Amino acid sequence: MAPYGNSNAGLNQFTGYLLRRAFVKAAGAARECIPETAHVREVAVMVILRERGAISQRSLADVTHVNPTLVVKLVDELEHKGWVARDRNPDDRRSYALRLTELGLSELADLESDLDRGEAEFTAPLTETERVRLKELLSVLLADDEALGVAELAERTGYLVTHAHRLLREWAEVELAGLDLHPRDFGVLATLSADEPCSQTQLAVRLGVTPAAVLMFLDELETKGLLTRLRRADDRRVHDISLTDEGGRRLKAARRAAAGLQSRAVARLGDAGDAELRALLAKLLEPLDAPPAQEQTAERQVAAPQTAAPQGAEQH
């Protein structure tokens, strides 16, 4: 098995991979700082309404890049809380105009303070100069994207990372569709290729997701014949996960597609700009790249002989 961190070495050349990891970190920092009764996406909607005034649900979907059906559910929840109101559009009685209520305006002030703390935690590894430069580069990558039209949100690094990740994910979905792969599948297969054979726990740590989430990914990839899971002879609770020959071939093709996607990012940023963005994202993620205690524990458990395990217990 490769030493910790080496499994990411090949993927760190891809801006989209670093943006995905940065997005996960940003989302986690935001969730930790706002009340459980609110969601980061709700804050974004409220900021948009405060900045732009009354707008339709269709316009809100366009700005946020959220599926219109999900926007309806999101607005339903905000209306239930009394933070947003729906008014009939006087120019089109078939549609509604959304507006922020006085209660919503008051709640938004508190939620923005909470998000400020999350933003500070998210960007803590960077200097102030580096934070400014990161936002500049992300804005260049997002050139002409509707998300940049919300001035207040476009000043937040987490918001820019979220939409840059969304943009490159959309590019990847198109390129990988012909290979019957989701963008996340590329990360799973590439990480597994560097570390195989490894357990579900180890793979989850390297990908920065929960073991339950990685189990879902593995189930899908195994169904497609791209990997195998075999119980270890010396520890029946642990599965060794490895790529199949078809998995290796599919990964090779996905790497070619990823190289093409990287070229699109470079076309927007330039070689130097893309390299600088990847360096800043890597620095942002440095605290995550130290071997966490859960990984060290998992590796010790794999290496140590197992004796009195409870019957039926299993570590994938």
N, C-alpha and C positions, 0 to 999 in steps of 0.2 A: 504494500500500500504506500502511496506517495505521502511524504511528510505533510503536516498541516500547512495549508496555504498554497502548495504546489498545484493542487487540483484546480485553483482559480487562475494560475499563471497564463494558460492559453486563452481563457475567456476575458481576461482584463484588457485584451487588445480591442475588444468590441465595446463601443460606447453604449450600445443598447443594454448590454449585460450590466455594466456599472450603473446605468440609470435605473434598472430594475431593482438592484440592491439598495441604491440610494432612496428610491421610492418607498421600499419596505421600511427602511429606517425612518424616513420622514413621517410616514403614516403612523408608525409605532410611537414616535415622540409626540405627535399630535394627540393620539388617543389617550396617552398617559396624562395629558395635561388638561383635557376638557372633561366636564362631568359626564357620567354615564348616560344621562338623560339627553345628551346632544350628540351630534355626529359632525365630523369635519365638513362633509358635503353640505350640511345644512348651513354652516357658517358661511361657506362660499356663496350659497344662494342668497343669503341675507345681505352680504356685502354687495353683491351684484344689484339687488333691488335698491339698496341705499344709494349706490352710485348712479344708477341709470333711471331710477324712478319706476313707475308702473310699466311692466312689460308682459307679454303673453308667455304662456307655457312653452310654445313652440320656439320663441326667441331664447328663452332660458335654456332649452335643450341644445340649441345651436351653440350658445356661448360656453356651456359647461361640457359639451360633448357627451352628454348623458342620454341614454335611450329615452324617447318621449314617454314611454310607458312607465319607466322608473321615475321620471320627473313628476308624473301625476301622483305617484305614491309618495314621493318626497314632499311635494306641496301639500298633500293630504295631511301628512304628519305635522308639518309646520303650521297648517291651519288649525289642526286639533290642539296644538299648544298655544294658539293665540298669537303666534309670532308673525304670521303672514295672513293676509286677507285676499279673497278672490272677489273681484268686482266685474260685472258685465262690461265688456268693451263697448263703449257708445258707438264706435265706428263699425262694429261687427258683433251683433248680439249673440252670435253663435260661439264666440270665444270669450275668454276671461282675461282681465288684466290683473296681474299680481302686484301687491304692494306690501311694504313692511309696516306693521302696526307699531304703535307707541311702545307696547310691551316688547315687541321684537327688537326695536331699536335699543331699548334698555338692556335686554339680554345680550344683544350683540356686543355691546361695550365690554361686558364681563368676559364673554367668550373670546374676544380678540385679545384681551389681556392674557388669558390662558394660552392661546396659540402663540403669543409672543414668547412665553416661557418655553414652549415646545420648539419654536424656531431657534431660540438661543441654544437649547440642548442639542438640537440636530446639527447646527453649524459650529459647535464648540471647537472641533479640531482645526478650524480655519482661522486665519487672521482676518481682521476687518478688510484689508485690501484684497485678500483672497475671496472673501464673501462677495464683495462688489464685482470682482472679475468673474466669478462663477455665474452670477446673475446675468452679466453681460453676455457671456458665451451661450447660456441657455436661451436667452432672448434671441440671439442670432439663429440658433438652431430652430427656434419656433417662428421664424420670420413669416409674417402674414397670417399666423394662426389666430383664430378668433379669441383664444384664451388671453392673448396679450392686450385685448381691448378693455379689460377691466383693470384700470390703473392701480387701484389699491391692492388687488391680489397679486398683480405682476411684480410688486415689490417684495414678495415673500419667496424665499428660496424654495421652501417646500412645495409651494404652488407651481413654480416653474419646473421643478424636478418632476412633479406629478404629470404635467402635461407633456414634457419632453419624453418621459417614459411612455406615455400614451401614444404619442406620435410615432416613435420608433417601433412600438409594439404593433401598431396598425400596419406599418410597412412590412414588418416581419410576418404578420398573419397572411398577407397577400403572397409573399415570396415562398412561404413554407406550405401553403395550402396544397400545392401540387405533390408534396411529399407526405401528405396526410399527417402533418406535425403541427402542434401548437408551439408558439415561441418558447414557452416554458419547457417543452419537451427537449428542445435543443440544449438548454442548460443542464437538464437532468442527464441526458445521454453523454454530453461532453464531460461532465463531472464524474459520471460513472466510468467513462472510458479511462480517465486518469487514475481512478482509485480502485478499480475492480480487482478482486471481488471485495465488496464492503457490505455492511449491514444497513438496514433501513435507518437506524438511529444515526449512524455516521453520515449517511447521505443527507439526512434532514439537516444536520448541523452545518454541513458544508454549503447547502443551498439556502440556509437561513429561514427554513420553514419548520412547521411542527411535524412530528412523526406521522400524525394522522393525515396531514396534507400530502406528504410524500407518498404515503400508502395509496392514496387515490391516484396519483400520477403513475406509480408503479403498476397498479392494476390495469390502467389503460394501456401502458406500453407493453405489458406482458400479453395482453389480449391481442395486440397488433403483432406479436412475435418478435419484439425488438429486444427483450431481455428475458433472463431466467432467474428464478429464485430457488436455490437448493439448500436444504438443511445441512448444517455442518455436522460431520460425523462425530466430532469431539464435543459438540454442544448443540443438542437438538432444538434448543430454544432460539437459535440464531440462524437466519437465512443469509447465505452468500448470494449477492446480486451481481450478475454479470451481463454484458451485452451478448446477444446472439450475432451470428454472421450478418444477418439482415439488419440488425441494429447498427452494426459497424458501417455497413454500406449506406444506410439512411443518414447516419451521422456525418459521413464524408460528404454526401450531397448537401446536407444542411450547412456544413462549414462553408461550402462554396456560396450558398445563398447568403450566409451571414457576411461573407467578405463583400458581396455586392451591396448589402445594406450599409456596411461600414463606409463604402465608397460614397454613398448618398450623403451620409453625415459629413464626410470630409469635403464633399462638394459645397456644402453650406458653410462650413467653418474654416476651410483651408487646412492643410496638413498641420501647420503650427497650432492653429486654434483647436483642432480636434485633439492633438496631443496634450495641449494645456488643459482642456476640459477633462480628459481622462485622468490626468495627474491630480487635478483638484478633487474629482470624484473619488479617486483612490485614497487621497488623504482624508477626505470626509469619512471614509469607511474604515480607516486604520484601526479604530478601537474594536471593530467587529472581526478583524482578521487575526487577532491574537487567539491562541487556542483556548476556547472557553472550558470551564470546569466540566460541563456536561459531556464535551467531546473527550476530555482526558479520562473521565470516569467510564465512558462507553468503551474506549480503547483498552482500559485496564480490565474491564469485564470480559472483553473478547479474548484478551491475552491470557487471563488467569483461568486455571482449571475450575470447572463448575462442580459443586458438590451437592448441597442440599437445597436444590431449587424446588419450589412448590410445584406439585403436579399440575400440568396444563399451562404453566407460565411459559411465555414466549417473547423473545425479543427479535424483531424482524431484522 
